[in-house]
């Protein structure tokens, strides 16, 4: 049963163009091709990233934040109360007045005391600026070597051997996104938490498929486009936490420009155009062709959603104070 499913999943006709088989992607004549087994190392690397991140936040990011004048606010802790704690963790963090009256009777506290308990309890779970500063992903380690070439050529020759730089770029990028998925349990939850999870999963699926099916060149370009704007966003966050408002706004505007150009212009009108139009000039459409382009469109939809949020932030520049918290 398992062998049958395995053979069906890795069927040549499912993932590869007509006339090609997985045997064509085996190493030969000094050429080294991508293999699914190459990606196994991303799991221990992702765990290593978690350890590196912990050490970085503890010994580098925290002292740096303190030197920048960022301090952790200390709130009064809510008194221990099993009844209120159970309701807080299982029902609601911000109960309605009717629920407060009921909890007041059960806990033998006044409604004012119950309201104060919930306020303090919510503050306990609220992440401080210091924690947000240490979680900024400014120092992502990723190295890329990409040649400037005609984008229409990325599909003209399906059988292309990998470069060592591309291998490490894939491994580091996938390990990084794996680290992000592992750390969602204790990271600060942002307003776009669900969209971030979808983005990370879609990116991992896309990178895994592009590596296994030998879509390495276009996969590398997709990663490069996604990484281009991140450094400006993370830098803007750091300066925002440090209350350097002018620097923050300047960096955020740069981020917005790079984001719009790379993810809303280059990504759909160059890369997706190339992966959608040019492949069918060389071979008939197949399942892998549709699957790969569908994942790219999912990312594009997320880019449009984030572009909407970015435009809202820019609007606040004109009428109020920006906050990237």
FENBEL-V906313 format. One record per residue. N is the residue number from 1. SS is DSSP state (~ for helix, > for strand, _ for the rest). PSI is psi in radians with two decimals (none if undefined). D_FIRST is the distance of its C-alpha to the first C-alpha in Angstrom with 1 decimal. Layout:
BEGIN
n=N ss=SS psi=PSI d_first=D_FIRST
n=N ss=SS psi=PSI d_first=D_FIRST
END
This chain:
BEGIN
n=1 ss=_ psi=-0.88 d_first=0.0
n=2 ss=~ psi=-0.72 d_first=3.8
n=3 ss=~ psi=-0.65 d_first=5.5
n=4 ss=~ psi=-0.80 d_first=5.2
n=5 ss=~ psi=-0.68 d_first=6.4
n=6 ss=~ psi=-0.78 d_first=8.6
n=7 ss=~ psi=-0.67 d_first=10.0
n=8 ss=~ psi=-0.70 d_first=10.7
n=9 ss=~ psi=-0.72 d_first=12.3
n=10 ss=_ psi=0.44 d_first=14.4
n=11 ss=_ psi=2.41 d_first=15.3
n=12 ss=~ psi=-0.76 d_first=19.0
n=13 ss=~ psi=-0.32 d_first=20.2
n=14 ss=~ psi=-0.75 d_first=18.9
n=15 ss=~ psi=-0.32 d_first=20.9
n=16 ss=_ psi=2.69 d_first=23.5
n=17 ss=_ psi=2.85 d_first=26.4
n=18 ss=_ psi=2.33 d_first=26.6
n=19 ss=_ psi=-0.12 d_first=27.4
n=20 ss=_ psi=2.57 d_first=25.9
n=21 ss=_ psi=2.95 d_first=22.8
n=22 ss=~ psi=-0.41 d_first=21.6
n=23 ss=~ psi=-0.48 d_first=23.6
n=24 ss=~ psi=-0.29 d_first=26.7
n=25 ss=~ psi=0.25 d_first=26.2
n=26 ss=_ psi=2.59 d_first=26.3
n=27 ss=_ psi=2.33 d_first=29.5
n=28 ss=> psi=2.63 d_first=32.2
n=29 ss=_ psi=0.71 d_first=36.0
n=30 ss=_ psi=-0.02 d_first=36.6
n=31 ss=> psi=2.34 d_first=34.5
n=32 ss=_ psi=2.19 d_first=32.1
n=33 ss=_ psi=2.79 d_first=29.3
n=34 ss=_ psi=2.50 d_first=27.4
n=35 ss=_ psi=2.63 d_first=24.0
n=36 ss=~ psi=-0.59 d_first=21.5
n=37 ss=~ psi=-0.36 d_first=22.2
n=38 ss=~ psi=-0.43 d_first=25.8
n=39 ss=~ psi=-0.14 d_first=25.1
n=40 ss=~ psi=-0.52 d_first=24.0
n=41 ss=~ psi=-0.27 d_first=27.7
n=42 ss=~ psi=-0.51 d_first=28.3
n=43 ss=~ psi=-0.96 d_first=27.2
n=44 ss=~ psi=-0.55 d_first=29.9
n=45 ss=~ psi=-0.67 d_first=32.3
n=46 ss=~ psi=-0.72 d_first=31.9
n=47 ss=~ psi=-0.65 d_first=32.7
n=48 ss=~ psi=-0.66 d_first=35.6
n=49 ss=~ psi=-0.66 d_first=36.9
n=50 ss=~ psi=-0.77 d_first=37.0
n=51 ss=~ psi=-0.78 d_first=39.2
n=52 ss=~ psi=-0.72 d_first=41.3
n=53 ss=~ psi=-0.75 d_first=41.7
n=54 ss=~ psi=-0.82 d_first=42.8
n=55 ss=~ psi=-0.68 d_first=45.4
n=56 ss=~ psi=-0.81 d_first=46.6
n=57 ss=~ psi=-0.63 d_first=47.1
n=58 ss=~ psi=-0.76 d_first=48.9
n=59 ss=~ psi=-0.25 d_first=51.1
n=60 ss=~ psi=-0.97 d_first=51.7
n=61 ss=~ psi=-0.76 d_first=50.9
n=62 ss=~ psi=-0.87 d_first=52.7
n=63 ss=~ psi=-0.62 d_first=55.9
n=64 ss=~ psi=-0.71 d_first=55.9
n=65 ss=~ psi=-0.73 d_first=55.7
n=66 ss=~ psi=-0.71 d_first=58.5
n=67 ss=~ psi=-0.43 d_first=60.6
n=68 ss=_ psi=0.06 d_first=60.1
n=69 ss=_ psi=0.21 d_first=61.5
n=70 ss=_ psi=2.18 d_first=58.2
n=71 ss=_ psi=2.68 d_first=58.3
n=72 ss=_ psi=2.10 d_first=56.1
n=73 ss=_ psi=2.43 d_first=57.8
n=74 ss=_ psi=2.09 d_first=58.2
n=75 ss=_ psi=2.67 d_first=57.8
n=76 ss=_ psi=2.30 d_first=58.9
n=77 ss=_ psi=2.57 d_first=56.1
n=78 ss=_ psi=2.45 d_first=55.5
n=79 ss=_ psi=2.62 d_first=56.6
n=80 ss=_ psi=2.22 d_first=54.1
n=81 ss=_ psi=1.88 d_first=53.4
n=82 ss=~ psi=-0.61 d_first=50.4
n=83 ss=~ psi=-0.88 d_first=50.8
n=84 ss=~ psi=-0.64 d_first=51.1
n=85 ss=~ psi=-0.71 d_first=48.4
n=86 ss=~ psi=-0.75 d_first=45.9
n=87 ss=~ psi=-0.69 d_first=46.9
n=88 ss=~ psi=-0.73 d_first=46.7
n=89 ss=~ psi=-0.42 d_first=43.2
n=90 ss=~ psi=-0.43 d_first=41.6
n=91 ss=_ psi=-1.21 d_first=43.7
n=92 ss=_ psi=2.49 d_first=45.8
n=93 ss=_ psi=-0.31 d_first=47.5
n=94 ss=_ psi=1.37 d_first=50.4
n=95 ss=_ psi=2.67 d_first=51.3
n=96 ss=_ psi=2.95 d_first=53.5
n=97 ss=~ psi=-0.65 d_first=57.0
n=98 ss=~ psi=-0.74 d_first=56.1
n=99 ss=~ psi=-0.64 d_first=53.4
n=100 ss=~ psi=-0.71 d_first=55.9
n=101 ss=~ psi=-0.73 d_first=58.4
n=102 ss=~ psi=-0.73 d_first=55.9
n=103 ss=~ psi=-0.56 d_first=54.9
n=104 ss=~ psi=-0.73 d_first=58.6
n=105 ss=~ psi=-0.71 d_first=59.2
n=106 ss=~ psi=-0.65 d_first=56.2
n=107 ss=~ psi=-0.04 d_first=57.0
n=108 ss=_ psi=0.64 d_first=60.8
n=109 ss=_ psi=2.76 d_first=61.3
n=110 ss=_ psi=2.81 d_first=63.2
n=111 ss=~ psi=-0.61 d_first=61.5
n=112 ss=~ psi=-0.71 d_first=62.9
n=113 ss=~ psi=-0.67 d_first=61.4
n=114 ss=~ psi=-0.76 d_first=58.0
n=115 ss=~ psi=-0.74 d_first=58.2
n=116 ss=~ psi=-0.67 d_first=59.3
n=117 ss=~ psi=-0.78 d_first=56.4
n=118 ss=~ psi=-0.63 d_first=53.8
n=119 ss=~ psi=-0.82 d_first=55.6
n=120 ss=~ psi=-0.65 d_first=55.6
n=121 ss=~ psi=-0.68 d_first=52.0
n=122 ss=~ psi=-0.66 d_first=50.8
n=123 ss=~ psi=-0.57 d_first=52.9
n=124 ss=~ psi=-0.64 d_first=51.2
n=125 ss=~ psi=-0.17 d_first=47.8
n=126 ss=_ psi=2.12 d_first=49.3
n=127 ss=_ psi=2.42 d_first=48.6
n=128 ss=_ psi=2.94 d_first=51.8
n=129 ss=~ psi=-0.61 d_first=52.8
n=130 ss=~ psi=-0.76 d_first=52.5
n=131 ss=~ psi=-0.71 d_first=48.8
n=132 ss=~ psi=-0.65 d_first=48.2
n=133 ss=~ psi=-0.79 d_first=50.2
n=134 ss=~ psi=-0.37 d_first=48.2
n=135 ss=_ psi=-0.08 d_first=44.9
n=136 ss=_ psi=2.36 d_first=46.0
n=137 ss=_ psi=0.74 d_first=43.7
n=138 ss=_ psi=-0.64 d_first=46.5
n=139 ss=_ psi=0.81 d_first=45.7
n=140 ss=_ psi=2.29 d_first=42.3
n=141 ss=_ psi=1.85 d_first=41.8
n=142 ss=_ psi=2.33 d_first=40.4
n=143 ss=_ psi=2.42 d_first=41.6
n=144 ss=_ psi=2.52 d_first=41.3
n=145 ss=_ psi=1.81 d_first=42.7
n=146 ss=_ psi=2.30 d_first=42.6
n=147 ss=_ psi=2.48 d_first=44.8
n=148 ss=_ psi=2.08 d_first=46.8
n=149 ss=_ psi=3.09 d_first=45.8
n=150 ss=_ psi=2.06 d_first=45.4
n=151 ss=~ psi=-0.48 d_first=42.4
n=152 ss=~ psi=-0.23 d_first=41.7
n=153 ss=~ psi=-0.07 d_first=40.7
n=154 ss=~ psi=-0.26 d_first=37.6
n=155 ss=~ psi=0.00 d_first=35.4
n=156 ss=_ psi=-0.50 d_first=37.5
n=157 ss=_ psi=1.82 d_first=35.7
n=158 ss=_ psi=-0.65 d_first=32.0
n=159 ss=_ psi=1.72 d_first=31.7
n=160 ss=_ psi=2.28 d_first=33.7
n=161 ss=_ psi=2.64 d_first=33.6
n=162 ss=_ psi=2.73 d_first=33.7
n=163 ss=_ psi=2.66 d_first=36.8
n=164 ss=~ psi=-0.67 d_first=37.1
n=165 ss=~ psi=-0.66 d_first=38.7
n=166 ss=~ psi=-0.67 d_first=35.9
n=167 ss=~ psi=-0.87 d_first=33.4
n=168 ss=~ psi=-0.56 d_first=35.4
n=169 ss=~ psi=-0.79 d_first=36.0
n=170 ss=~ psi=-0.84 d_first=32.3
n=171 ss=~ psi=-0.82 d_first=31.7
n=172 ss=~ psi=-0.72 d_first=34.8
n=173 ss=~ psi=-0.80 d_first=34.1
n=174 ss=~ psi=-0.65 d_first=30.5
n=175 ss=~ psi=-0.67 d_first=31.6
n=176 ss=~ psi=-0.83 d_first=34.5
n=177 ss=~ psi=-0.57 d_first=32.4
n=178 ss=~ psi=-0.70 d_first=30.0
n=179 ss=~ psi=-0.70 d_first=33.2
n=180 ss=~ psi=-0.70 d_first=34.3
n=181 ss=~ psi=-0.67 d_first=31.2
n=182 ss=~ psi=-0.57 d_first=31.6
n=183 ss=~ psi=0.04 d_first=35.3
n=184 ss=~ psi=-0.42 d_first=35.2
n=185 ss=~ psi=-0.54 d_first=35.6
n=186 ss=_ psi=0.05 d_first=39.1
n=187 ss=_ psi=2.80 d_first=40.2
n=188 ss=_ psi=2.24 d_first=42.8
n=189 ss=_ psi=2.08 d_first=41.2
n=190 ss=_ psi=3.01 d_first=42.7
n=191 ss=_ psi=-0.52 d_first=43.3
n=192 ss=_ psi=0.68 d_first=40.4
n=193 ss=~ psi=-0.85 d_first=37.9
n=194 ss=~ psi=-0.73 d_first=35.1
n=195 ss=~ psi=-0.61 d_first=35.8
n=196 ss=~ psi=-0.74 d_first=35.7
n=197 ss=~ psi=-0.80 d_first=32.2
n=198 ss=~ psi=-0.73 d_first=31.0
n=199 ss=~ psi=-0.80 d_first=32.7
n=200 ss=~ psi=-0.75 d_first=31.3
n=201 ss=~ psi=-0.78 d_first=27.7
n=202 ss=~ psi=-0.68 d_first=28.3
n=203 ss=~ psi=-0.76 d_first=30.0
n=204 ss=~ psi=-0.74 d_first=27.2
n=205 ss=~ psi=-0.76 d_first=24.6
n=206 ss=~ psi=-0.78 d_first=27.1
n=207 ss=~ psi=-0.73 d_first=28.0
n=208 ss=~ psi=-0.80 d_first=24.5
n=209 ss=~ psi=-0.78 d_first=23.6
n=210 ss=~ psi=-0.55 d_first=27.1
n=211 ss=~ psi=-0.85 d_first=26.7
n=212 ss=~ psi=-0.64 d_first=23.3
n=213 ss=_ psi=0.08 d_first=24.3
n=214 ss=_ psi=0.53 d_first=27.8
n=215 ss=_ psi=0.84 d_first=29.8
n=216 ss=~ psi=-0.71 d_first=31.8
n=217 ss=~ psi=-0.84 d_first=35.3
n=218 ss=~ psi=-0.60 d_first=34.9
n=219 ss=~ psi=-0.69 d_first=32.9
n=220 ss=~ psi=-0.71 d_first=35.8
n=221 ss=~ psi=-0.67 d_first=38.3
n=222 ss=~ psi=-0.77 d_first=36.5
n=223 ss=~ psi=-0.74 d_first=36.6
n=224 ss=~ psi=-0.75 d_first=40.3
n=225 ss=~ psi=-0.69 d_first=41.2
n=226 ss=~ psi=-0.52 d_first=39.6
n=227 ss=~ psi=-0.33 d_first=41.4
n=228 ss=~ psi=-0.68 d_first=44.8
n=229 ss=_ psi=-0.25 d_first=46.0
n=230 ss=~ psi=-0.66 d_first=44.6
n=231 ss=~ psi=-0.62 d_first=47.4
n=232 ss=~ psi=-0.69 d_first=50.0
n=233 ss=~ psi=-0.84 d_first=48.3
n=234 ss=~ psi=-0.63 d_first=47.8
n=235 ss=~ psi=-0.72 d_first=51.4
n=236 ss=~ psi=-0.68 d_first=52.8
n=237 ss=~ psi=-0.80 d_first=51.1
n=238 ss=~ psi=-0.82 d_first=52.7
n=239 ss=~ psi=-0.48 d_first=56.1
n=240 ss=~ psi=-0.75 d_first=55.7
n=241 ss=~ psi=-0.56 d_first=55.1
n=242 ss=_ psi=0.03 d_first=58.1
n=243 ss=_ psi=0.49 d_first=60.2
n=244 ss=_ psi=1.39 d_first=61.0
n=245 ss=~ psi=-0.81 d_first=61.0
n=246 ss=~ psi=-0.78 d_first=62.3
n=247 ss=~ psi=-0.71 d_first=60.0
n=248 ss=~ psi=-0.83 d_first=57.0
n=249 ss=~ psi=-0.69 d_first=58.0
n=250 ss=~ psi=-0.81 d_first=58.5
n=251 ss=~ psi=-0.64 d_first=55.1
n=252 ss=~ psi=-0.66 d_first=53.4
n=253 ss=~ psi=-0.74 d_first=55.1
n=254 ss=~ psi=-0.75 d_first=53.9
n=255 ss=~ psi=-0.80 d_first=50.4
n=256 ss=~ psi=-0.74 d_first=50.6
n=257 ss=~ psi=-0.86 d_first=52.0
n=258 ss=~ psi=-0.70 d_first=49.3
n=259 ss=~ psi=-0.86 d_first=46.5
n=260 ss=~ psi=-0.73 d_first=47.8
n=261 ss=~ psi=-0.82 d_first=48.3
n=262 ss=~ psi=-0.76 d_first=45.0
n=263 ss=~ psi=-0.36 d_first=42.6
n=264 ss=~ psi=-0.16 d_first=44.3
n=265 ss=~ psi=-1.10 d_first=45.8
n=266 ss=~ psi=-0.81 d_first=44.3
n=267 ss=~ psi=-0.94 d_first=40.7
n=268 ss=~ psi=-0.71 d_first=40.6
n=269 ss=~ psi=-0.21 d_first=43.3
n=270 ss=~ psi=-1.07 d_first=42.5
n=271 ss=~ psi=-0.95 d_first=38.9
n=272 ss=~ psi=-0.64 d_first=37.1
n=273 ss=~ psi=-0.76 d_first=39.4
n=274 ss=~ psi=-0.74 d_first=38.5
n=275 ss=~ psi=-0.35 d_first=34.7
n=276 ss=~ psi=-0.66 d_first=35.0
n=277 ss=~ psi=-0.87 d_first=37.7
n=278 ss=~ psi=-0.64 d_first=37.7
n=279 ss=~ psi=-0.69 d_first=34.1
n=280 ss=~ psi=-0.15 d_first=34.3
n=281 ss=~ psi=-0.34 d_first=37.5
n=282 ss=~ psi=-0.47 d_first=35.5
n=283 ss=_ psi=2.73 d_first=32.2
n=284 ss=_ psi=2.66 d_first=30.7
n=285 ss=_ psi=2.54 d_first=29.1
n=286 ss=_ psi=3.09 d_first=25.3
n=287 ss=~ psi=-0.79 d_first=22.9
n=288 ss=~ psi=-0.60 d_first=23.5
n=289 ss=~ psi=-0.83 d_first=27.2
n=290 ss=~ psi=-0.68 d_first=27.0
n=291 ss=~ psi=-0.82 d_first=24.9
n=292 ss=~ psi=-0.80 d_first=27.3
n=293 ss=~ psi=-0.56 d_first=30.3
n=294 ss=~ psi=-0.74 d_first=29.1
n=295 ss=~ psi=-0.63 d_first=28.8
n=296 ss=~ psi=-0.67 d_first=32.2
n=297 ss=~ psi=-0.63 d_first=33.6
n=298 ss=~ psi=-0.79 d_first=32.3
n=299 ss=~ psi=-0.69 d_first=34.3
n=300 ss=~ psi=-0.70 d_first=37.2
n=301 ss=~ psi=-0.71 d_first=37.3
n=302 ss=~ psi=-0.65 d_first=37.4
n=303 ss=~ psi=-0.72 d_first=40.2
n=304 ss=~ psi=-0.71 d_first=42.2
n=305 ss=~ psi=-0.80 d_first=41.9
n=306 ss=~ psi=-0.56 d_first=43.1
n=307 ss=~ psi=-0.65 d_first=45.8
n=308 ss=~ psi=-0.77 d_first=47.1
n=309 ss=~ psi=-0.68 d_first=47.4
n=310 ss=~ psi=-0.75 d_first=49.1
n=311 ss=~ psi=-0.61 d_first=51.6
n=312 ss=~ psi=-0.69 d_first=52.3
n=313 ss=~ psi=-0.74 d_first=53.1
n=314 ss=~ psi=-0.63 d_first=55.4
n=315 ss=~ psi=-0.62 d_first=57.2
n=316 ss=~ psi=-0.49 d_first=57.8
n=317 ss=~ psi=-0.61 d_first=59.5
n=318 ss=~ psi=-0.44 d_first=62.2
n=319 ss=~ psi=-0.05 d_first=62.8
n=320 ss=_ psi=-2.81 d_first=61.8
n=321 ss=_ psi=2.32 d_first=60.4
n=322 ss=_ psi=2.59 d_first=57.0
n=323 ss=_ psi=2.06 d_first=54.5
n=324 ss=_ psi=0.27 d_first=51.2
n=325 ss=_ psi=none d_first=50.5
END
